[in-house]
Amino acid sequence: MSEQRTEQARDAGTDRHVVVVGAGMAGVQTAVALRERGFTGPVTVLGAEPHQPYDRPPLSKAVLLGKAEDSAFDVDFAELDVTLRLGVEATGLRPAERVLDTSAGPVPYEALVLATGAEPLTLPGSEGVPGVHLLRTLDDAARLRPVLAAKHRIVVAGAGWIGAEFATAAREAGCEVTVVEAAGQPLAGALPAEVAAPMARWYEQAGAVLLTGTRVAAVQEGRVLLSDGRELPADAVVVGIGARPATGWLAGSGIERGPDGSVTADARLRTSLPGVYAVGDCASFPSARFGERLLVHHWDNALQGPRTVAADVLADTAGAPAAGAAVVGVPVEAPDYDPVPYFWSEQFGRFVQYAGHHRPEDTLLWRGDPAEDTWSVCWLRGGILTAVLAVGRPRDLAQGRKLIEAGARVDPDRAADPAVPLKSVALPEPV
C-alpha cells in the first residue's frame, strides 16, 4: 500500500487491535486480507498448535505418505507486521470487557475474529485405547505415518470424505484396510444414496473392504467389535466420523450458536456481539442464493470468507457502512457473503469435485455412466442449476459452477447429455 493510502487508513481510525483466534486457513487469510485492504493497526493471530500455520488438505495425502514434511503456508508474518502467537488456546470470552481468555492469560481486543475451525468427533469409549487415531492435525499425520510404513491392518470408522482419503493413502502404502460405515453406502451424509452407491465399488477396486450397515460398537487393543457381532483384527483404528465446530469454549459468552454448535453469523459474517466476527468451519451464515443457513466445512469457504470479514473490520472500525462504502479514500467493496460452496477430494485414483448446495427434493440428472471412470451429476430446483458433482470431469465442474453463480435456468435434456458442454445448456432469460 502506498504511503498516501497508509496515511488515509490511519486518519480513518483503522489502528484498533484486531485479534484473530485460530491459525488455520481462515485465520491466516483474515490477517492477510486485512493488510491487503489497507488495515494498518495491530493484528494478532493466536494458534492453539505449536506449529507454524499450515494447510490441512495435504495431511491426508502427501504429508501422511511421507512425501512432504509439512504443509506450512507461504506467509511472511513479519513482513505483514502480524503478531503470531503459537501454542495459545482460547478458553473463554468476556465481551463486556473486550477480553479474550487464553491458556497464556487474558488478551484484550477491539475487534475479534473467531476462526477456530472444527474438531473431529471421537468414538465413545475409545479414549486411551492404544492404536486409535484421528486425522485432523499435523501431529495426527505424524503419528499415522509409521503406522502406514509398517503396513498394519487398519480399520477405518466412517466412509465419508476423510475416511475415503485415508483409506486411499493406506492402500497406496500397502496396508490391509477395512472401512466400517453405519449407513448403507459411503458419503451418506453428503450425497443421495443413488449417487454414493456407485462409489462403493471404488473400495473393492482399490483392494479395501467396505462394510456398510454396521457400526463400531467397541474398540479394544488389537481388535474392533462391530454392532452386528463381527470382530475385526486391527493394529490401528482411524476415526473419521465427522467433525463439529470448535466453539465449546464460547459457552457463557453470549454469542449465539446453532444446534450444531456453529457460531450464528449474519450475511456479513458478524456474530451476535458487536465487534466480533466468525469465519470458516466454526460459523454458519444465511445464504440468499440457496434459501437456507449453511455450515460449510471445506477449504474454499475458509479461503473466501476472510475477505468479507476484513472489509467488515475496516468499515466498522472507521464507523462506515460495510458494503459499497469508502474509508477516507480506502475502498471497501464487499457484498454479503453468499458463495457457491466448493470442495474436492482425491480418492482411489479419482478426482471428485462438488460445487453448490442441493436438497433431497432437487431433480437429479446424470451426465454419463457411473460405472465408467468419469461421470457427473447435476441437481435442478425449479429448472435452476443448484449443484454439480463431477468425477474426473473438471470442465463440468468449472462450467457448472459459473451457471450456479449466475442462477441460470437450464435445459434439462441438454444438461443430461454428457456430450453437451454445460456452459451451453443455459436457457435465455425471460423478457
Rosetta blueprint (number, residue, H / E / L):
1 M L
2 S L
3 E H
4 Q H
5 R H
6 T H
7 E H
8 Q H
9 A H
10 R H
11 D H
12 A L
13 G L
14 T L
15 D L
16 R L
17 H L
18 V E
19 V E
20 V E
21 V E
22 G L
23 A L
24 G L
25 M H
26 A H
27 G H
28 V H
29 Q H
30 T H
31 A H
32 V H
33 A H
34 L H
35 R H
36 E H
37 R L
38 G L
39 F L
40 T L
41 G L
42 P L
43 V E
44 T E
45 V E
46 L E
47 G E
48 A L
49 E L
50 P L
51 H L
52 Q L
53 P L
54 Y E
55 D L
56 R L
57 P H
58 P H
59 L H
60 S H
61 K L
62 A L
63 V L
64 L L
65 L L
66 G L
67 K L
68 A L
69 E L
70 D L
71 S L
72 A E
73 F L
74 D L
75 V L
76 D L
77 F H
78 A H
79 E H
80 L H
81 D L
82 V E
83 T E
84 L E
85 R E
86 L E
87 G L
88 V L
89 E L
90 A E
91 T E
92 G E
93 L E
94 R E
95 P L
96 A L
97 E L
98 R L
99 V E
100 L E
101 D E
102 T E
103 S L
104 A L
105 G E
106 P E
107 V E
108 P E
109 Y L
110 E L
111 A E
112 L E
113 V E
114 L E
115 A L
116 T L
117 G L
118 A E
119 E E
120 P E
121 L L
122 T L
123 L L
124 P L
125 G L
126 S L
127 E L
128 G L
129 V L
130 P L
131 G L
132 V E
133 H E
134 L L
135 L L
136 R L
137 T L
138 L H
139 D H
140 D H
141 A H
142 A H
143 R H
144 L H
145 R H
146 P H
147 V H
148 L H
149 A H
150 A L
151 K L
152 H L
153 R E
154 I E
155 V E
156 V E
157 A E
158 G L
159 A L
160 G L
161 W H
162 I H
163 G H
164 A H
165 E H
166 F H
167 A H
168 T H
169 A H
170 A H
171 R H
172 E H
173 A L
174 G L
175 C L
176 E E
177 V E
178 T E
179 V E
180 V E
181 E E
182 A L
183 A L
184 G L
185 Q L
186 P L
187 L L
188 A L
189 G L
190 A L
191 L L
192 P L
193 A H
194 E H
195 V H
196 A H
197 A H
198 P H
199 M H
200 A H
201 R H
202 W H
203 Y H
204 E H
205 Q H
206 A L
207 G L
208 A L
209 V E
210 L E
211 L E
212 T E
213 G L
214 T L
215 R L
216 V E
217 A E
218 A E
219 V E
220 Q E
221 E L
222 G L
223 R E
224 V E
225 L E
226 L E
227 S L
228 D L
229 G L
230 R L
231 E E
232 L E
233 P E
234 A L
235 D L
236 A E
237 V E
238 V E
239 V E
240 G L
241 I L
242 G L
243 A E
244 R E
245 P E
246 A L
247 T L
248 G H
249 W H
250 L H
251 A L
252 G L
253 S L
254 G L
255 I L
256 E L
257 R E
258 G L
259 P L
260 D L
261 G L
262 S L
263 V E
264 T E
265 A L
266 D L
267 A L
268 R L
269 L L
270 R E
271 T L
272 S L
273 L L
274 P L
275 G L
276 V E
277 Y E
278 A E
279 V L
280 G H
281 D H
282 C H
283 A E
284 S E
285 F E
286 P E
287 S E
288 A L
289 R L
290 F L
291 G L
292 E E
293 R E
294 L E
295 L E
296 V L
297 H L
298 H L
299 W H
300 D H
301 N H
302 A H
303 L H
304 Q H
305 G H
306 P H
307 R H
308 T H
309 V H
310 A H
311 A H
312 D H
313 V H
314 L H
315 A H
316 D H
317 T H
318 A L
319 G L
320 A L
321 P L
322 A L
323 A L
324 G L
325 A E
326 A E
327 V E
328 V L
329 G L
330 V E
331 P E
332 V E
333 E L
334 A L
335 P L
336 D L
337 Y L
338 D L
339 P L
340 V L
341 P L
342 Y E
343 F E
344 W E
345 S E
346 E E
347 Q E
348 F L
349 G L
350 R E
351 F E
352 V E
353 Q E
354 Y E
355 A E
356 G E
357 H L
358 H L
359 R L
360 P L
361 E L
362 D L
363 T E
364 L E
365 L E
366 W E
367 R E
368 G L
369 D L
370 P L
371 A L
372 E L
373 D L
374 T L
375 W E
376 S E
377 V E
378 C E
379 W E
380 L E
381 R E
382 G L
383 G L
384 I E
385 L E
386 T E
387 A E
388 V E
389 L E
390 A E
391 V E
392 G L
393 R L
394 P H
395 R H
396 D H
397 L H
398 A H
399 Q H
400 G H
401 R H
402 K H
403 L H
404 I H
405 E H
406 A H
407 G L
408 A L
409 R E
410 V E
411 D L
412 P H
413 D H
414 R H
415 A H
416 A L
417 D L
418 P L
419 A L
420 V L
421 P L
422 L H
423 K H
424 S H
425 V L
426 A E
427 L L
428 P L
429 E L
430 P L
431 V L
